[in-house]
Amino acid sequence: MLSSLQIENVAVIQKAEVHFQPGLNVLTGETGAGKSILIDSINAILGNRTSKDLVRTGAAKAVIRAAFEQVPVPVQDRLEKAGYERSEELMLSREITAEGKSSCRINGMPATAAILRELCGGLININGQHDSVGLLNPARHLGILDDYAQNQEVFQDYYRLYRELVRIKKELDAMITDEAEKQRRIDLLTYQVQEIEDAGLTAGEDQTLENRRRVLANASTIRDRVAKSYALLSGDDESAGGVDLLGEASNAMETAAQLDDSLSGAAGQLMDLYYTAKDVAAELIGRLESYGTNDAELDDIEQRLDLLYKLKRKYGETVEDVIAFGQKAREELEHIQTSQERYDALQAEKLRLYRLAREKAEALTRTRLNAFEELNKRISGTLDFLNMPGVRMTLQHSRGPLASHGQDSVEFYISTNPGEAPKPLAKIASGGELSRITLAIKNAMADKDAVPTVIYDEIDSGVSGKAASRIGEVLRQSAQGHQILCITHTAQIAALADCHLLIQKNITNERTYTEIHPLDENGRVEALARLISGDHVTELSLANAREMLGLSAR
């Protein structure tokens, strides 16, 4: 539960520290005193969206701190999983600068607003005035039934099937194309695959052909240069060639090396050069015949290179790209040609999933209908106590197509007077009736809700007298299992509080300051008297206040 709240420089609150108690905590004060600032501060500390407008004019930053005791186990589990200290006590803090920057901490460790929302959302449930208005929206009614039914496991079983069914349907939709377009695609792919396969491509062959074409185109020049090189190495009848000269030089050096060992290295090198030159000459004479002109081969190479150029212009920059394109086209063609088999298999799977999803959706429907029967009994009992006897609530329910939430379309209808046909809440309920209906629903769901602290912001809107007293009784009853914080303008509710806090606005030096004071018995008497009679507190209103406190203590 929320044990304390510290606020610095938040709107008109310069500095305040509020201590809350178990049970029913009531906050009263004149309109505009700053009660809504408390709600805004609590929303901020829970990581909800805020803005720099929250910062008090002239201050550098706003600071909010909240201390919690008896932290619920699920919240402790989430904190521990996220790397924070596991403890039944928790301290949250948040700073908002005048520039709009925000920083958060959990038990002193850095966090973000998003982390606060995710980890600490199970600490406080805030029911503002908009919650009653929100009840008029039928879209919220299904969530109320699910919360009461506690059917999360059944819903997840359904949702897994539904999500897979949607995936299958999307794949089927993607496969359904115009038959003429499909045939045109098959014809194009068939042509492309055939053209590339007929070419019989080999990776790197374009470079090999380019090299061979260069040789054939320059065969005469190459042969002349090779012949000249051979002649210089082998010599002729009139002069010795390079091979013979190296042989003579090697023999001469061999003789010298026999007389001077230091020349043996040079002698060996000359001998190596002699044999190398001799081998090169033999290779050149063997290669001469291969450099004859071959116009037919050159024509074939030119034609092949022209084919490769055309294919590369259509399918890729290299022969490897063309081969890859052909493989991809072949795979697509096979996929299209076998798509009918895949389509039939998907259709069968869709039907199977649909039957299973319908069964799970029906199971989900039963949990919701059963929940409404039980919830309606509890709501009716509370409404009867809240001075709304004869109020009758019914559920307008229909089954429809499967959707993410199931197959159900629901809306709460109500009849506020005997003999009247039930109608939608928006057409029947007045403001006061709507407040009591909202409280009845919240009270009926109290034991389903593990959130320890519940805040009601003016749940008594539009009611007074006996109805207000009964609302206070329901709040006090709910406070036996939850810590309740209630902002109210009604003396009947405030009189039932376990802890009464007065929010008071003062103006000093043309600046507004809001203070929050816990009230003792005398303070409560005066605060109740002001709720009864306004600014003109009389002995009669004070007597009435004492009587109300005396009756509430019984």
C-alpha positions as CSV (number, residue, x, y, z in Angstrom):
1,M,0.0,0.0,0.0
2,L,1.0,3.7,-0.4
3,S,2.4,4.8,2.9
4,S,3.7,8.3,2.0
5,L,3.9,10.8,-0.8
6,Q,6.4,13.7,-0.9
7,I,5.8,16.5,-3.4
8,E,8.1,19.4,-4.2
9,N,7.4,22.2,-6.7
10,V,4.4,20.5,-8.4
11,A,2.0,23.1,-9.7
12,V,0.7,25.1,-6.7
13,I,2.3,22.7,-4.1
14,Q,5.6,24.1,-3.1
15,K,6.4,21.3,-0.6
16,A,4.2,18.7,1.0
17,E,4.5,15.3,2.6
18,V,1.4,13.2,3.0
19,H,1.2,10.0,5.1
20,F,-1.6,7.6,4.3
21,Q,-3.0,4.9,6.5
22,P,-4.5,1.4,5.9
23,G,-8.3,1.5,5.3
24,L,-10.3,4.5,4.0
25,N,-8.3,7.7,3.5
26,V,-10.4,10.7,2.6
27,L,-9.2,14.0,1.0
28,T,-11.3,17.0,1.1
29,G,-10.9,20.7,0.2
30,E,-12.4,23.4,-1.8
31,T,-12.5,23.2,-5.6
32,G,-9.2,24.3,-7.0
33,A,-7.2,23.7,-3.8
34,G,-5.0,21.1,-5.5
35,K,-6.7,17.7,-5.1
36,S,-6.2,16.9,-8.8
37,I,-2.5,17.7,-8.3
38,L,-2.2,14.7,-6.0
39,I,-3.7,12.5,-8.7
40,D,-1.3,14.0,-11.3
41,S,1.6,13.4,-8.9
42,I,0.7,9.7,-8.3
43,N,0.2,9.2,-12.0
44,A,3.7,10.6,-12.6
45,I,5.3,8.4,-10.0
46,L,3.8,5.4,-11.7
47,G,5.5,6.3,-14.9
48,N,2.6,7.8,-16.8
49,R,3.0,10.5,-19.3
50,T,3.5,14.0,-17.8
51,S,4.8,17.4,-19.0
52,K,6.9,20.4,-17.9
53,D,3.6,22.2,-17.1
54,L,3.6,20.1,-13.9
55,V,6.6,22.1,-12.6
56,R,5.8,25.0,-10.3
57,T,6.3,28.4,-12.0
58,G,9.8,29.7,-11.3
59,A,11.2,26.3,-10.0
60,A,14.0,24.4,-11.8
61,K,12.3,21.0,-11.3
62,A,9.5,19.1,-9.6
63,V,10.3,16.2,-7.4
64,I,7.9,13.4,-6.4
65,R,8.7,10.5,-4.1
66,A,6.4,7.7,-3.0
67,A,6.9,5.0,-0.4
68,F,5.1,1.7,-0.5
69,E,4.7,-1.1,2.1
70,Q,3.5,-4.7,1.7
71,V,4.4,-4.7,-2.0
72,P,2.4,-7.4,-3.8
73,V,4.4,-10.5,-4.7
74,P,3.8,-10.2,-8.5
75,V,5.3,-6.7,-8.3
76,Q,8.3,-8.0,-6.4
77,D,8.7,-10.8,-9.0
78,R,8.8,-8.2,-11.8
79,L,11.2,-6.0,-9.9
80,E,13.6,-8.9,-9.2
81,K,13.4,-10.2,-12.8
82,A,14.3,-6.7,-14.0
83,G,17.4,-6.6,-11.8
84,Y,16.0,-4.5,-8.9
85,E,16.0,-5.4,-5.2
86,R,13.2,-7.7,-4.1
87,S,11.6,-6.2,-1.0
88,E,8.2,-5.7,0.6
89,E,9.1,-2.0,0.9
90,L,9.6,0.2,-2.2
91,M,10.6,3.8,-2.8
92,L,9.9,5.4,-6.2
93,S,11.1,8.9,-7.2
94,R,10.7,11.0,-10.2
95,E,12.1,14.4,-11.2
96,I,10.7,16.6,-14.0
97,T,12.8,19.6,-15.0
98,A,11.4,22.9,-16.2
99,E,12.7,21.9,-19.7
100,G,10.5,18.8,-19.6
101,K,13.3,16.2,-19.0
102,S,12.4,13.4,-16.6
103,S,14.5,11.0,-14.5
104,C,13.2,8.1,-12.3
105,R,14.6,5.8,-9.6
106,I,13.4,2.6,-8.0
107,N,14.9,2.0,-4.6
108,G,17.7,4.5,-5.6
109,M,18.5,2.7,-8.8
110,P,18.1,4.5,-12.1
111,A,15.0,3.6,-14.2
112,T,12.9,5.1,-17.0
113,A,9.2,6.1,-17.0
114,A,8.5,3.1,-19.2
115,I,10.1,0.8,-16.7
116,L,8.1,2.4,-13.9
117,R,4.9,1.8,-15.9
118,E,5.8,-1.8,-16.6
119,L,7.0,-2.9,-13.2
120,C,4.9,-0.8,-10.8
121,G,1.5,-0.7,-12.5
122,G,0.1,-3.2,-10.0
123,L,0.5,-0.9,-7.0
124,I,-2.3,1.6,-7.5
125,N,-5.6,1.6,-9.4
126,I,-6.9,5.2,-10.1
127,N,-10.6,5.6,-10.8
128,G,-11.2,9.1,-12.0
129,Q,-14.4,10.8,-13.0
130,H,-13.7,9.8,-16.5
131,D,-14.0,6.1,-15.5
132,S,-17.8,6.6,-14.9
133,V,-18.1,8.2,-18.3
134,G,-15.9,5.5,-19.8
135,L,-18.5,3.0,-18.6
136,L,-20.8,4.4,-21.2
137,N,-18.5,3.0,-23.9
138,P,-19.6,-0.6,-24.7
139,A,-16.0,-1.4,-25.8
140,R,-15.0,-1.4,-22.1
141,H,-17.7,-3.9,-21.1
142,L,-15.9,-6.9,-22.4
143,G,-12.8,-6.1,-20.5
144,I,-14.8,-5.8,-17.3
145,L,-16.2,-9.3,-17.8
146,D,-12.8,-10.7,-18.6
147,D,-11.3,-9.1,-15.5
148,Y,-14.0,-10.6,-13.3
149,A,-13.9,-14.0,-15.1
150,Q,-10.1,-14.2,-14.6
151,N,-10.0,-16.1,-17.9
152,Q,-6.6,-15.1,-19.1
153,E,-5.5,-18.7,-19.6
154,V,-8.6,-19.5,-21.7
155,F,-8.0,-16.3,-23.7
156,Q,-4.4,-17.2,-24.4
157,D,-5.4,-20.6,-25.7
158,Y,-7.8,-19.0,-28.1
159,Y,-5.5,-16.2,-29.1
160,R,-2.6,-18.6,-30.1
161,L,-4.9,-20.4,-32.5
162,Y,-6.4,-17.1,-33.8
163,R,-3.0,-15.6,-34.5
164,E,-1.9,-18.8,-36.4
165,L,-5.2,-18.7,-38.3
166,V,-4.6,-15.1,-39.4
167,R,-1.1,-16.0,-40.6
168,I,-2.5,-18.9,-42.7
169,K,-5.2,-16.6,-44.2
170,K,-2.6,-14.0,-45.1
171,E,-0.5,-16.6,-46.9
172,L,-3.5,-17.8,-48.8
173,D,-4.5,-14.3,-49.8
174,A,-1.0,-13.7,-51.1
175,M,-1.3,-16.9,-53.3
176,I,-4.6,-15.9,-54.9
177,T,-3.6,-14.0,-58.0
178,D,-5.2,-13.5,-61.4
179,E,-4.8,-16.7,-63.5
180,A,-3.8,-14.8,-66.7
181,E,-1.1,-12.9,-64.7
182,K,0.0,-16.2,-63.2
183,Q,0.3,-17.8,-66.7
184,R,2.2,-14.8,-68.0
185,R,4.7,-15.2,-65.2
186,I,5.1,-18.9,-65.8
187,D,5.8,-18.2,-69.5
188,L,8.4,-15.6,-68.7
189,L,10.2,-17.7,-66.1
190,T,10.2,-20.7,-68.4
191,Y,11.8,-18.7,-71.2
192,Q,14.4,-17.2,-68.9
193,V,15.3,-20.6,-67.3
194,Q,15.5,-22.2,-70.8
195,E,17.6,-19.5,-72.3
196,I,20.1,-19.6,-69.4
197,E,20.2,-23.4,-69.3
198,D,20.7,-23.7,-73.1
199,A,23.7,-21.4,-72.8
200,G,25.5,-24.0,-70.6
201,L,27.4,-21.3,-68.7
202,T,30.5,-21.9,-66.6
203,A,31.6,-19.6,-63.9
204,G,34.6,-17.4,-65.2
205,E,34.4,-18.5,-68.8
206,D,34.0,-15.0,-70.1
207,Q,37.5,-14.1,-68.8
208,T,39.0,-17.4,-70.2
209,L,37.5,-16.6,-73.6
210,E,38.7,-13.0,-73.6
211,N,42.3,-14.3,-72.9
212,R,42.0,-16.9,-75.7
213,R,40.7,-14.4,-78.2
214,R,43.6,-12.0,-77.4
215,V,46.0,-14.8,-78.2
216,L,44.4,-15.8,-81.5
217,A,44.1,-12.2,-82.6
218,N,47.8,-11.7,-82.0
219,A,49.1,-15.2,-83.0
220,S,51.5,-13.9,-85.7
221,T,53.2,-11.4,-83.5
222,I,53.4,-13.8,-80.6
223,R,55.0,-16.5,-82.9
224,D,57.6,-14.1,-84.3
225,R,58.6,-13.0,-80.8
226,V,58.8,-16.5,-79.6
227,A,60.9,-17.6,-82.6
228,K,63.3,-14.7,-82.2
229,S,63.7,-15.5,-78.5
230,Y,64.4,-19.1,-79.4
231,A,67.0,-18.1,-82.0
232,L,68.8,-15.9,-79.5
233,L,69.0,-18.8,-77.0
234,S,69.9,-21.6,-79.4
235,G,72.1,-19.7,-81.9
236,D,72.9,-20.8,-85.5
237,D,75.8,-22.0,-87.7
238,E,77.5,-18.6,-87.7
239,S,77.2,-17.6,-84.0
240,A,76.6,-19.2,-80.7
241,G,73.4,-18.7,-78.8
242,G,72.7,-17.8,-75.2
243,V,72.5,-21.4,-74.1
244,D,76.0,-22.2,-75.6
245,L,77.5,-19.1,-74.2
246,L,76.1,-19.9,-70.7
247,G,77.5,-23.4,-71.0
248,E,81.0,-22.1,-71.9
249,A,80.8,-19.6,-69.0
250,S,79.7,-22.4,-66.6
251,N,82.6,-24.7,-67.7
252,A,85.1,-21.9,-67.3
253,M,83.9,-21.0,-63.8
254,E,83.8,-24.7,-62.8
255,T,87.6,-24.9,-63.7
256,A,88.3,-21.7,-61.7
257,A,86.3,-23.0,-58.7
258,Q,88.5,-26.1,-58.6
259,L,91.4,-23.7,-57.9
260,D,89.5,-21.3,-55.6
261,D,86.7,-22.6,-53.4
262,S,85.2,-19.1,-53.0
263,L,84.1,-19.3,-56.7
264,S,82.0,-22.4,-56.2
265,G,78.9,-20.4,-55.6
266,A,79.2,-18.4,-58.8
267,A,80.0,-21.6,-60.7
268,G,76.8,-23.2,-59.4
269,Q,74.7,-20.2,-60.3
270,L,76.0,-20.2,-63.8
271,M,75.3,-23.9,-64.1
272,D,71.7,-23.3,-63.0
273,L,71.3,-20.5,-65.5
274,Y,72.6,-22.8,-68.3
275,Y,70.1,-25.5,-67.6
276,T,67.2,-23.0,-67.1
277,A,68.0,-21.4,-70.4
278,K,68.2,-24.8,-72.1
279,D,64.8,-25.8,-70.7
280,V,63.2,-22.5,-71.8
281,A,64.6,-22.9,-75.3
282,A,63.1,-26.4,-75.5
283,E,59.7,-25.1,-74.2
284,L,59.7,-22.2,-76.8
285,I,60.4,-24.6,-79.8
286,G,57.5,-26.8,-78.5
287,R,55.1,-23.8,-78.3
288,L,55.8,-22.3,-81.7
289,E,53.4,-24.7,-83.5
290,S,50.5,-23.7,-81.1
291,Y,50.5,-20.1,-82.4
292,G,49.2,-20.8,-85.8
293,T,46.3,-18.7,-87.0
294,N,42.8,-20.3,-86.5
295,D,40.1,-18.1,-87.9
296,A,37.3,-20.7,-87.3
297,E,38.1,-20.8,-83.6
298,L,38.3,-17.1,-83.3
299,D,34.9,-16.8,-84.9
300,D,33.5,-19.3,-82.4
301,I,34.9,-17.3,-79.5
302,E,33.5,-14.1,-80.9
303,Q,30.1,-15.6,-81.1
304,R,30.3,-17.1,-77.6
305,L,31.4,-13.8,-76.1
306,D,28.5,-12.0,-78.0
307,L,26.1,-14.5,-76.4
308,L,27.5,-13.9,-73.0
309,Y,27.3,-10.1,-73.4
310,K,23.6,-10.4,-74.3
311,L,22.9,-12.6,-71.3
312,K,24.8,-10.3,-68.9
313,R,22.9,-7.3,-70.3
314,K,19.6,-9.0,-69.4
315,Y,20.4,-10.9,-66.2
316,G,23.4,-9.5,-64.5
317,E,26.8,-7.9,-64.7
318,T,28.8,-11.2,-64.6
319,V,28.4,-14.8,-65.7
320,E,28.0,-15.7,-62.1
321,D,25.1,-13.3,-61.8
322,V,23.4,-14.8,-64.8
323,I,23.8,-18.3,-63.3
324,A,22.3,-17.1,-60.0
325,F,19.4,-15.4,-61.8
326,G,18.7,-18.6,-63.6
327,Q,18.7,-20.6,-60.3
328,K,16.3,-18.1,-58.7
329,A,14.0,-18.1,-61.7
330,R,14.0,-21.9,-61.6
331,E,13.0,-21.9,-57.9
332,E,10.2,-19.4,-58.5
333,L,8.9,-21.4,-61.4
334,E,8.9,-24.6,-59.3
335,H,7.2,-22.7,-56.5
336,I,4.4,-21.5,-58.8
337,Q,4.0,-24.8,-60.4
338,T,3.7,-26.5,-57.0
339,S,1.7,-23.7,-55.4
340,Q,-1.6,-25.5,-55.9
341,E,-0.4,-28.3,-53.7
342,R,0.6,-25.7,-51.1
343,Y,-2.7,-23.9,-51.5
344,D,-4.7,-27.1,-50.9
345,A,-2.6,-27.9,-47.8
346,L,-3.1,-24.4,-46.4
347,Q,-6.9,-24.5,-47.0
348,A,-7.0,-27.8,-45.1
349,E,-5.0,-26.3,-42.3
350,K,-7.2,-23.2,-42.2
351,L,-10.3,-25.3,-41.8
352,R,-8.6,-27.3,-39.0
353,L,-7.5,-24.1,-37.1
354,Y,-10.9,-22.5,-37.6
355,R,-12.7,-25.4,-36.0
356,L,-10.3,-25.4,-33.0
357,A,-10.5,-21.6,-32.7
358,R,-14.3,-21.7,-32.7
359,E,-14.2,-24.3,-29.9
360,K,-11.8,-22.2,-27.9
361,A,-13.9,-19.0,-28.6
362,E,-17.0,-20.8,-27.3
363,A,-15.1,-21.8,-24.1
364,L,-14.2,-18.1,-23.8
365,T,-17.8,-17.1,-24.3
366,R,-18.9,-19.4,-21.5
367,T,-16.5,-17.9,-19.0
368,R,-17.8,-14.4,-19.9
369,L,-21.5,-15.4,-19.7
370,N,-20.9,-17.2,-16.4
371,A,-19.0,-14.2,-15.1
372,F,-21.8,-11.8,-15.9
373,E,-24.4,-13.9,-14.0
374,E,-22.2,-13.8,-10.9
375,L,-21.1,-10.2,-11.4
376,N,-24.7,-9.1,-11.9
377,K,-25.9,-10.6,-8.7
378,R,-23.1,-8.8,-6.8
379,I,-23.8,-5.5,-8.6
380,S,-27.5,-5.7,-8.0
381,G,-26.9,-6.3,-4.3
382,T,-24.6,-3.3,-4.0
383,L,-27.0,-1.1,-6.0
384,D,-29.8,-2.0,-3.8
385,F,-27.7,-1.0,-0.8
386,L,-26.8,2.3,-2.6
387,N,-30.4,3.3,-2.7
388,M,-31.1,2.1,-6.2
389,P,-33.6,-0.7,-5.6
390,G,-35.2,-2.4,-8.6
391,V,-32.3,-1.6,-10.8
392,R,-31.9,-4.4,-13.3
393,M,-28.9,-5.0,-15.5
394,T,-28.8,-7.3,-18.5
395,L,-26.2,-8.3,-21.0
396,Q,-26.8,-7.8,-24.7
397,H,-24.7,-10.6,-26.2
398,S,-24.1,-11.9,-29.7
399,R,-21.7,-14.2,-31.4
400,G,-19.9,-12.8,-34.5
401,P,-16.9,-13.5,-36.7
402,L,-13.7,-14.6,-34.9
403,A,-11.6,-11.6,-33.9
404,S,-8.6,-10.9,-31.7
405,H,-10.8,-10.7,-28.6
406,G,-12.9,-13.8,-29.5
407,Q,-16.4,-14.1,-31.0
408,D,-18.3,-12.0,-28.5
409,S,-20.0,-8.7,-28.8
410,V,-21.3,-7.5,-25.5
411,E,-23.0,-4.4,-23.9
412,F,-24.4,-3.7,-20.5
413,Y,-28.1,-2.7,-20.6
414,I,-29.9,-1.3,-17.5
415,S,-33.4,-0.6,-16.3
416,T,-33.5,1.8,-13.4
417,N,-37.2,1.5,-12.8
418,P,-39.5,-1.5,-12.6
419,G,-41.5,-2.2,-15.8
420,E,-39.0,-0.3,-18.0
421,A,-37.2,-2.3,-20.7
422,P,-33.5,-2.4,-20.3
423,K,-31.6,0.2,-22.5
424,P,-27.9,1.1,-23.0
425,L,-26.3,2.8,-20.0
426,A,-25.7,6.0,-22.1
427,K,-29.5,6.4,-22.6
428,I,-30.6,5.6,-19.0
429,A,-28.1,6.5,-16.3
430,S,-27.9,10.0,-14.8
431,G,-24.6,11.3,-13.3
432,G,-25.5,10.2,-9.8
433,E,-26.7,6.8,-11.0
434,L,-23.6,6.3,-13.1
435,S,-21.4,7.0,-10.2
436,R,-23.1,4.4,-8.1
437,I,-23.1,1.9,-10.9
438,T,-19.4,2.4,-11.3
439,L,-18.8,2.0,-7.6
440,A,-21.0,-1.2,-7.6
441,I,-18.9,-2.7,-10.4
442,K,-15.6,-1.7,-8.7
443,N,-16.8,-3.1,-5.4
444,A,-18.0,-6.4,-7.0
445,M,-14.5,-6.8,-8.6
446,A,-12.6,-5.9,-5.5
447,D,-11.6,-9.4,-4.6
448,K,-10.6,-10.1,-8.2
449,D,-8.1,-7.2,-8.1
450,A,-4.7,-7.8,-6.5
451,V,-3.9,-4.0,-6.6
452,P,-3.5,-3.0,-2.9
453,T,-4.3,0.7,-3.3
454,V,-7.4,2.1,-5.0
455,I,-8.1,5.8,-5.6
456,Y,-11.5,7.2,-6.2
457,D,-11.6,10.7,-7.6
458,E,-15.1,12.2,-6.7
459,I,-17.0,8.9,-7.0
460,D,-19.8,10.7,-5.2
461,S,-20.4,13.1,-8.1
462,G,-24.1,13.8,-8.5
463,V,-25.3,12.2,-5.3
464,S,-26.1,13.4,-1.8
465,G,-28.1,12.4,1.3
466,K,-28.8,8.8,1.9
467,A,-27.1,7.7,-1.4
468,A,-23.9,9.5,-0.4
469,S,-24.0,7.7,3.0
470,R,-24.4,4.4,1.4
471,I,-21.5,5.1,-1.0
472,G,-19.4,5.8,2.0
473,E,-20.4,2.5,3.6
474,V,-19.4,0.6,0.4
475,L,-16.1,2.4,0.3
476,R,-15.4,1.6,4.0
477,Q,-16.3,-2.1,3.3
478,S,-14.0,-2.2,0.3
479,A,-11.3,-0.6,2.5
480,Q,-11.2,-3.8,4.6
481,G,-9.4,-5.5,1.8
482,H,-7.8,-2.6,0.0
483,Q,-6.3,0.7,1.0
484,I,-8.8,3.3,-0.4
485,L,-8.0,7.0,-1.2
486,C,-11.1,8.9,-1.9
487,I,-11.4,12.6,-3.0
488,T,-14.8,13.8,-2.0
489,H,-17.0,16.8,-1.5
490,T,-19.6,14.9,0.6
491,A,-19.7,15.0,4.3
492,Q,-21.4,11.6,4.6
493,I,-18.4,9.9,3.0
494,A,-15.7,12.0,4.8
495,A,-17.3,11.1,8.1
496,L,-16.5,7.4,7.6
497,A,-12.8,7.9,6.9
498,D,-10.1,6.2,8.9
499,C,-7.8,9.0,7.9
500,H,-9.0,12.5,6.9
501,L,-6.7,14.8,5.0
502,L,-7.5,18.4,4.3
503,I,-6.1,20.1,1.1
504,Q,-6.0,23.8,1.7
505,K,-5.0,26.6,-0.6
506,N,-3.4,29.9,0.6
507,I,-2.2,33.0,-1.2
508,T,0.9,34.7,0.1
509,N,2.7,37.6,-1.6
510,E,0.5,37.0,-4.7
511,R,1.7,33.4,-4.9
512,T,-0.6,30.3,-4.4
513,Y,0.5,27.7,-2.0
514,T,-1.3,24.4,-1.3
515,E,-0.9,22.5,2.0
516,I,-2.1,19.1,3.0
517,H,-3.0,18.6,6.7
518,P,-4.0,15.4,8.5
519,L,-6.9,16.2,10.7
520,D,-7.5,15.4,14.4
521,E,-11.0,15.0,15.7
522,N,-11.6,18.7,16.1
523,G,-10.2,19.4,12.7
524,R,-12.5,16.7,11.2
525,V,-15.5,18.3,12.9
526,E,-14.7,21.7,11.4
527,A,-14.0,20.2,7.9
528,L,-17.3,18.3,7.9
529,A,-19.2,21.4,9.0
530,R,-17.7,23.3,6.1
531,L,-18.8,20.4,3.7
532,I,-22.3,20.7,5.2
533,S,-22.8,24.5,5.3
534,G,-20.0,26.0,3.2
535,D,-18.0,29.0,4.5
536,H,-20.6,29.9,7.1
537,V,-19.9,27.4,9.8
538,T,-22.6,27.5,12.5
539,E,-23.1,25.7,15.8
540,L,-25.8,23.6,14.1
541,S,-23.5,22.5,11.4
542,L,-20.8,21.7,13.9
543,A,-23.3,19.7,16.0
544,N,-24.3,17.8,12.8
545,A,-20.6,17.1,12.1
546,R,-20.1,15.7,15.6
547,E,-23.2,13.6,15.3
548,M,-22.0,12.2,11.9
549,L,-18.6,11.3,13.4
550,G,-20.3,9.7,16.4
551,L,-22.6,7.6,14.2
552,S,-19.7,6.5,11.9
553,A,-17.7,5.2,14.9
554,R,-20.5,2.7,15.8
